[in-house]
Amino acid sequence: MATAESAPPDQSAEVTHGVNPWLIAASVMLATFMEVLDTAIASVALPYIAGSLSASNDEATWVLTSYLVANAIVLPASNWCSLRFGRKRFLMSCVAIFTAASFACGAAPSLPLMLLARIVQGAGGGALQPLSQAILLESFPPRKRGAAMAVFAFGVVVAPVLGPTLGGWLTDTYSWRYAFYINIPIGILALFMINRFIIDPPYIKNAKAPAFDNIGFGTLVVWTGCLQVILDKGQEDDWFGATWIRWAFFFLVTSLAWFVWHSWRNKDTLVDLKVLKDRNFLLGCILIFMFGIGIYSTVTVLPLFYQELLGYTAFTAGLVVAPRGIGAICGMPIIGFLSNKVDPRYLLTFGFATFGLTTLYFGNITLDVSPTTLLLPILITGFGLSFVFVPISTAAYGTLRNEQIGNASGLFNLMRNIGGSIGISIASTLLTRRSAVHQNEIINSVPRTGQQFQNSLHNLTQFLTPYFGKANAADPATATLYRELQRQASNWAFVDVFRWLSLLCFFCVGIVWFFKKVKPGKPPAGAH
C-alpha cells in the first residue's frame, strides 16, 4: 500500500474554492442519506407492499433487487457521465430523477409499475454514492480524510436507525406509499445545498470525456439484466429446472465474460478494470461483495421474521431492529479516532468477527422471543459494522489519485450492490426451500399417526368444540396444528439463514489477512 511518499497530494483547495469542506460534506451526505433511508424503509414495508399490490412475499423482494441491479448498471457509468456532463450537474440530475421516481413508487397502482419506478429510482440513486464519496474525499486533505469518512458514515448510519422506525410509523399510520413520499422534501433540500456549495474541480472542468463505451455499457446491461431476471424468477420457476433460466444464465456468463475481456484489453472503457491489479483493491472488492451479501440479507430477513412469524406491525418491527443503527452511531466516533492509528486489518477482523458472532447468536432464535430479547445482539451488530465501512476503504484505496477515485468507487459500489442483490435472492430462496425441508423433517419425527400428535389434536379439538360444535371441531383443530407446523418450520429456515451468514462473516476474517500491511493515516476512499 501507500507509503508517505506515494500518498496522493493535497488537492482539496482546488475542489472547495473557499467553501467550508464540512458544508460540502453535509450536502453530499444528505443525498446519500436519502438513498440509504429509502432502502431501509422499503425493507420494513415489504409485507404491506405485497398485500397492497396483490403480490407474494417472494415477488415483493423484487422491489429491493430491481433497485439494486439498476444501481449496479449506473454505478460504473457515473465516472464517464461526470466527465461528459460535469459532476455537479450530473449529481443534481441524479437527485432530481431519484426524487421524481420516489413519487412514482408511492403512486404505483400495480407491481409492474412499481418495479418500473424502482428501476428508474435505482438508476437515479446509483451514482449518488460514488459521486458523493469522490466529492467528499477530494474536499479534505489526506490527513483528514479518515475523520471525514467517519463523519460521512456517521450520517449514513442514521438512515438505518430512522428508516425502519420512520417507515413502520408511516406505514401503520398512513400507508406504505408515504415511505417513498418522504424522499421528496429531502431531495429538494439536497438539490438546494448541492447547487449552493459544490463546485467542479479543474480536472473535471477541463477534462474531455472519451467516446462512450457502447460495447462495455451494452454488455453490462445484458449481464446485470439477466442476473436480475434470474434472481427474481429463479425460485418461482425452480431455478435451472426451467429451460429459459438456463438460457438466461448462458447469456449472463457470455456477456459478463465479454464485458471483462473488453474492459481489460481496451482503453477508455466504461470501467477501468486494470485497477484490480492492485492486490488490496481486488481483495477489497471481494470483501465488499461478500459483505453486501451479509448485510443486505440480514437487513431484509430480520424484519420479515418479526412481521411474518411473530405478527409484529411494521412500526414495531422497525423499533426492534433500530438498535443496529444506534450501535453503528456509537462505533463511528471510535473508528474515526482509530482509523489513523491502528492497522485496518485489525479493525476489519474485529468488525467481521463481531458481525459473525452476533449473526450466529441470531441462529438460536425461537418463536418465544420478546421484543427486547435480541436488543443487545442487534446493537452489537451495528457496532461491529462500523468497524467495516471505513477500514475496508482504507485498506483498498490508499494509493489512488483523485482522478482514479471516481472509477474505483463506482466499481467498488458495483460489487457491493451485486452482492446485496444476490444475498437477498439467496436468503429468500433459502427461507422457502429450507422451510419445506424442515416441515418434512418435523412430520417425519412427529407423524400424524403418532401418540404425541393424536394427543395434541384431541386436546385442541376439545378446546374448540364449544366454538364449532363437536362434529365440526376436528377440521379447525387440524388446520391450527398445520399452521403451527408451518411457523416452526419457517423458524428453522430463519435459523439456517442466520447460521450460514455467520459462516460467511468468519470466512471474510480470513480474507482480511491477505491484505498488504497498510500504515495508519493513509487516505481512504469511500464505501458506506
N, C-alpha and C positions, 0 to 999 in steps of 0.2 A: 504494500500500500504506500500511500504518500509519505514522503519524508518532509522535513521542514522546507527543503529546497524545492520539492516538486509540488507543494501545495499551490493552488491557484492564487493569483494575485488578487488584491482587494480592488474590485471594480465597482463597488457599491455606489460610489458617488455618481457614476455615470447613469445609474438607474433611478436614484431618488431625486436628483436635481433639487436638492434642498428640502424636500418633503421629509418629515419625520418618518423614519422607516417603520415605526410602530403603527402609524396611521395606515401605511401600506399593508402591514400585516393584518390589521383589523379588516381592511377592505377585502383582501383575498380570503381571509378566514371566514368572513360572512358568506361568501359564495360557496365555499366548500362545506360550511356548516349546513347550509340549506340542502345541499345534495346528500349529505350523510343523514340529516334529520329525516329526509323523505324515505330513505331505505329502512331506517329503524321504525318509522311509523307504519310503513306498508307491511312489515313482518308481523306486527301485532294485529292488524286489521284483516289479515288473510281470510280467516273463517267467515267474517262478515261480508267481505267482497265475494267469496264463493257463494254464500247464501243469497246475496242480493242479485248476482248475475247468473244464477242457476248453474253453477259450476261445482265440480268436486274439489276437494282439498288439493288433490294432485294437480288439477288444472289451475287452481288458484296460485300455486307456486310459479306458474309461468309469468305471473306479474313481476316476480323477482328476477327470474332467469332471463326473460326477454330484455329487461332493463340492463342487466349486467353484460349481456352479449352485445347490445347496441353500444354500450360504453366501450367495450373492447374494440369495436370496429373504428371508433373515432379516436381513441387514445393514441395510436401510432401516427395518425394524420395530424395531430394537433401541432406538432413542430412545424410541418410544412405550411399549414394554414396560418400560423403565427408569422412566418416569413413572407407569405404571399399577401395577407390582408392587414398585417400589423397585429401585434399581440394584444394590445388594449382593445382594438376594435373587435377582434375575434372573441376575446373574453366576454365583452359586453353582449355580443351576438349570442354566445352560448347561454349566458344568464337569461337573456330575453326568450330564447327558444325553450329553455327549461321551465321558465315561469309560465309561458303560454301553454306548454304541454301539461303542466300541473293542473291547470284549469280544465283542459280536455280530459284528463284522467278522472277528475272529480265529477265531470258531467257525463261520462261514458254510460250509455244505456245498456250495453252488452259486453260480453267478454272479448269478442274480436276487436271492437272499437277501443276497449280498454287496453288491450295488448298493443294496438297500433299507437295509441297515445303514449304508452310506456316506452315503446321503441324510440319515438321522437324525443321523449324526455331523456332517455338514456343517451341518445346522440348528443343532445344539448349538454347533458351533465358530464359526458365522457371527458371533455377537455378541461373541465373546471379544476380537477385535481392537479394534473401536470402543469398547467398554466399558473395556478396559484402557487404551487411549490417552487417553480422556476423563478417567479417574480419575488417571492419571499427570500429565497436563498441569495439572489443577486442583490437584494436591497440591504443586506447586512454584510459587514466584513467577516472574513473566515473565522476569526476568533469568537464571534458572537453567534455563529450560525447554529451551534448546538442548543444554546438557550432559545434562539428564535424558533427552531423546530419544536422544542419542548413546549413553548407557549402556543405555537400553532396547533400542535397535537392536543394541548390542554383545551383549546377552543373546540377542536373537533370532537373530543370525547364527551363534551357536554351534550352533544346531539343524541348519543345513545342513552343518556340519562333522561333527557326531555322527551325523546322520540316515543318510546313505549308508553310512558305515562301520559304525555300530551295526546298521543294518538288514541290511546284507550279512552281517555276522558272525552275527546271529540267524538269518537265512535259511539260510545254509550249515551252521551248527552244529546248529540245531534245526529251525525251519520258518518260513516267511514269516508264519505266524499270530502268532508271538511279536513281530513288528514292530508289531502292534496291541496285544498284551497289555502291552507296555512302558508304555503310557499309563496303565494302572490305578494303579500306585503314585504316578506323577506327579500324576494327577488328585486322588488322596486328599490328598496334601500340599498341593496348591493350594487345595482346599476348606478345609483347616485354617487356612492362612495368611490367606485372604480373610475367613473368619469371625472371625479374631482381630484383624486390623489395619485393615480397611476399614470406614468409616462413611459413610452417605449424607450429602451436603451439604444445607443447609437448603432450597435451591431445589428439590431432589428430594423431600425430605420434605413440603414444603408445596405442591407442585405438584399440580394436578388434571389427570389425563390427559384429553384431549378424547375424544369418541366415536371408536371405532375406525373407520378409513377402509376400509370394506368394498370400495368400488369400487377404490381405489388398490391394496389388497392383492390383490384378485381379478385385476385386470389385470396386476399384477406377476407373480403365479403363472403366468398364462397365457403371457405373452411369454417369461419365463425358462424355463418348461417346454417350450414349443415350440422355443426355442433349444437346450435340452438335447437334445431328440429329434433335431433336425436335425443337430446336431454329432455325435451318437453314431452315427446310422444313415446319414448322408449319403454317406459313402464306400462303404459296403456296398451302398446302393441307387442309386448313380450320381447322387447329388445331385438336381438339378432335372429329371433324366430320369425320376424317379418322380413320379407324379401326387399321391400322398399327401404328398410333401415340398413340392410346390408349394402344396397346401392348408395345410400346417403353416406355411409361410412367410407365406401370406396372413394367418392368424390371428396370427402373430408381429408382423407390421407393424401390423395393425389394433389389437391390444391394446397395443402399445408406444405408438402414436400417442394412443390413448385415455388411457393412463397419464400421458403427458407433458402432454396438454391438461388433464386433471383435476387433476394435481398443481400445475400452474402457475396455474390460474384460481381454485382454491378455497382456503379457509383450513383449518387444522388437518388437513392431509392427511398421509398416511404419510410422504411425503418432501417437504420444502420445496425445490422446485426454484428458487425465486427467489434462492437463494444463488448460483446460476450467473450472476446479473447482474454479480457481481464478476469482472472480466476475469481476474485472477490465479487465482482459484479455478477458473474454467472451463478455463483453459489447464492448470492442474494436473490436472484430471480427464482431459483429453485425453492429457496426457503419461503419467499413471499407467496409463491404458488401454493405450497402446502399449507402455509398459514391462512391463505384465503379459503382453502377447503375447510380448515378447522373453525375459523371464526364465523364465517357465514353459515355454516351448518349449525353451530351452537346457537347463534342469534335466531335462526329460524326454528329450530327444534324445541328449544326450551319453552317459549310462549305457547307453542302448539300442545305441549304436554299439559300445561296448566289449563288451557282452554278446552281441549278435546277430551281429556281423561278426568280432570277434576272439576270441570264445569265453571271455571272462573270467567268473569267478564273480561273484556279487552282492557278495561281500566285497571282491574285488579291484577291481571297478568302483567301489565306494564309496570305496576308498582313493585311486583315481586322481582322482576328481572332488572329493575332500575339500579340496584346497588352495584352492578357491574361497572356502570359509568362512574359512579361515585368512587369506586376503588381506583379506576384509572385516573380520576382527577387528583386523588391523594398521591398517586405514584408519579405524576408528571413533574412536580417540583423536585422530587428526589432524582429522577432521571435527568432533569435539566442540570442539576448540580454534579451528578456523577459522570455525565456523558463526556466531559472534558478531562476526567481524572482516572477513569477505570477502563481497562481493555474491554471493548464492546462484546467480545466473546463471552466474558464472564456475565455481563448483563443479559445477553441473549440466552445463555444457559439457564440463568435464574428465571427469565421470563417464560421460556418454553417449558421448563420443568414444573413451574408453578401452575401454568395452564394445564399441563398434562395431569398433575396430581388432583387438581380440583375437578377436572372433567372425569377422571377416574372415580372420584367421590360421587359425582352425579350418576355413575354407573351402579350405585346402590339404591337408586330412587325407588320408592314404592308408592302405592295409591293412598297411603296413610299420611303423607307429608302434610304439614301445615304451611301456611304462607311464609312463616319465618324459619322453617327447617333448613332451607338452602340459602338463607340470607348471607351468612358468613362465607360459605364457599363461593357464592356469586360475587361478593365483594372482593374476595381474594383473587378471583379470576380476573377482574378488571385491573387490580393492582399489578398482577403478573403481565397482563397485556401491555401495560405502559412501558414495560422493560423490553418490548419487542419493537415498537414503532420507530423510535429514534435510533437505537443501536444498530438495527439491521441496515439502515441507510448509511450510518457512519461507516460500517464495515464494507458496504458495497460501492460507495461513490467517491471515496476520498481523493482520487487522482483526476477527476473530471474538471475540465474548464467550464466556464459559464456557457459557452456555445454548445457544449455537449449535454448540458443538463436537460434541455427540452426533449431531445430524442431518448435519452436514457430514462427519464422519468415516465415518458409515455410507454416504453417497453416494460418498465418495472410495474406500473399500474395495470398494464395489459395482463401480465402474468397473474397478478392478484385477482383481477376480475374474472379471468377464465377459471382460476382455481375456485373462486366463490361460486360461480355458476355450476361447475362440476360438483362441488361439495353439496350444494342444495339438492341437485338432482339425485346424487348418490344417497343422501340422507332420506329423501322422500321414498326412493325405491326400497331402501333397507327397511324403513318403517312398515311399508306394505308387505314385503315378502317375509321378513322375519316375524311379523305378526301372524301370518298364515302358518309358518313353521312352528311357532310356539303354540298356536291353537291346536295343531295336530298332536304336539307333544303332551299338552295338558289332557287332551281327550284320551290319549293312549294310557296316561298314568291314572286318570280318573274316568274309567269307562262308564257309559250310561247304565250298563247292567251291574256295576259295582255297588256295594252296600253304601259307600260314602255318598255317591250321587243320589241313590234312591232315598236315603235318609233326608238329604237336603231338599229334594223335590217334594217329599211327603210333608216336611215341616212348612215349606213355603206354600204348598197347596192348602194346608190347614189355615195358614195365616191369611190367605187371600179368599178363602171360602165366604166369609161374611160380605165381601165386596162383589164377588162374581157369581156366587152360588156354588154348591157342591159339584154340580155337573160340569161347570164351565171354568173352574179354578185351575185345572191342570195345565191348560194351554198358556195362560199368562205366567204361571209359575215356571214353566219350561222356558218361555221367552225371557223371563228375568234372569234365569241361570245362564242362558246363552249370552245375554248382554254382559253379564259379569265375566263370562269366559272371554269375550272379545276384549274387555277392558284389561284383564290380566295379561292376555297375550300381547296387546298393544304396549302395556307397561314393559314387558320383557324386550320388546322391539326397541323401545327407547333406551333401555339399559344397554343393549348391544351397540347401538349407535354411539353412545357416550364412551363406552369402553374402547371401541375402535378408534375414536377420535383421540383418546388419551394416548394410544399406541403411536399414532401419527405424530403427536407432540414430542414424545420421547425419541422418536426417530429423528426429528428436527434437531434435537440436542446434539446428536452425533454429528450431523452435517455441520453444525456451527464450528466445530473444531477443525474443519478443513479450511477455514478462512486463514489467509495470511495474517500475521500479527499486525494490528493497527495501533499506532501510537495515539493515546487520548489527545483530544484537542483538534483533530483534523476535521475539515468541513464536511458535514453530511449533506446529502440531497434527500429529496422528500419522499415520504410514504406516510400514509395515515392508516 
